[in-house]
Amino acid sequence: MGVDFAGTTLFWRAAYALDVHAMRLLTRYGIDGFTALHHAAARGDNETITYLIGRGANVLAVNRAGQTTVDMANSPEQPTQPFPDAIALLERLGAKNHHNCRACK
């Protein structure tokens, strides 16, 4: 299963349009359980992670596949590498790490 970044794209489109309501919905609920925070974590984007957390993103969010935000930073797909700084940040914030790094196997 690949990561669909539609949630992040929609979030930033809403941000550029200053659609605060849409930004709140995408930050909290996402698409198919993938929140904007999941997508930021999958890119190892600590700046966006911090921004989203400050705006009410749920660090404990789990997508429909059962992946947490840390799981996304921990290389959920073979061709991507883990982002240790993002993993550490998300764990400090309370996210659960299932330690399922597919690129590490």
C-alpha positions in Angstrom: 0.0 0.0 0.0 1.5 3.3 -1.0 1.0 6.5 0.8 -1.5 8.8 -0.8 -0.6 12.4 -0.1 -4.0 13.7 -1.1 -4.7 14.7 2.5 -1.6 16.9 2.7 -2.3 18.5 -0.7 -5.9 19.2 0.3 -4.7 20.7 3.6 -2.3 23.1 1.9 -4.9 24.1 -0.7 -7.3 24.9 2.1 -4.5 26.8 3.8 -3.7 28.9 0.7 -7.4 29.6 0.3 -7.6 30.5 4.0 -10.4 28.0 4.5 -9.9 27.5 8.2 -12.9 25.1 8.5 -11.4 22.7 5.9 -8.0 22.9 7.4 -9.4 21.9 10.8 -11.3 19.0 9.4 -8.3 17.7 7.4 -6.0 18.2 10.4 -8.2 16.2 12.7 -9.8 13.6 10.5 -7.9 13.3 7.2 -8.8 11.0 4.3 -9.0 7.3 4.9 -7.6 7.9 8.3 -4.5 9.5 6.9 -4.3 12.9 8.5 -2.1 15.8 7.5 0.1 14.7 10.4 0.5 11.2 8.9 1.7 12.8 5.7 4.1 15.2 7.3 5.5 12.3 9.3 5.9 10.2 6.2 8.1 13.0 4.8 10.0 13.5 8.0 8.8 17.1 8.0 9.3 18.2 11.7 8.4 21.8 11.0 5.0 20.8 9.6 4.5 18.2 12.4 5.1 20.9 15.0 2.8 23.3 13.1 0.0 20.8 12.9 0.3 19.7 16.5 0.1 23.4 17.5 -3.1 23.6 15.5 -4.8 20.7 17.2 -3.7 17.7 15.1 -4.1 14.4 17.0 -0.6 12.8 17.5 -2.4 9.5 18.4 -4.3 9.3 15.1 -4.3 5.9 13.5 -5.2 5.4 9.8 -7.5 2.6 8.5 -4.5 0.3 8.0 -3.6 0.7 11.7 -0.6 2.9 11.1 0.2 5.6 13.7 2.0 8.9 12.8 5.3 7.4 14.1 4.7 4.3 11.8 4.6 6.7 8.9 7.9 8.2 9.9 9.3 4.7 10.4 9.3 3.7 6.7 6.0 2.0 6.1 7.1 1.1 2.6 10.2 -0.6 1.3 11.7 2.2 -0.9 11.5 4.9 1.8 13.9 5.3 4.7 13.0 6.1 8.3 13.2 9.7 9.6 14.8 9.3 13.1 14.2 12.9 14.1 10.5 12.8 13.2 10.2 9.4 15.0 11.8 10.9 18.2 9.6 14.0 18.0 6.4 12.1 17.6 7.3 9.6 20.3 8.0 12.5 22.7 4.6 13.9 21.9 3.0 10.5 22.9 2.5 8.7 19.5 2.8 4.9 19.5 5.6 3.3 17.5 5.0 -0.2 16.3 8.6 -0.5 15.2 7.6 -1.9 11.8 10.2 -0.5 9.5 9.9 -2.3 6.2 13.1 -0.7 4.7 15.1 -1.9 7.8 14.3 -5.6 7.1 
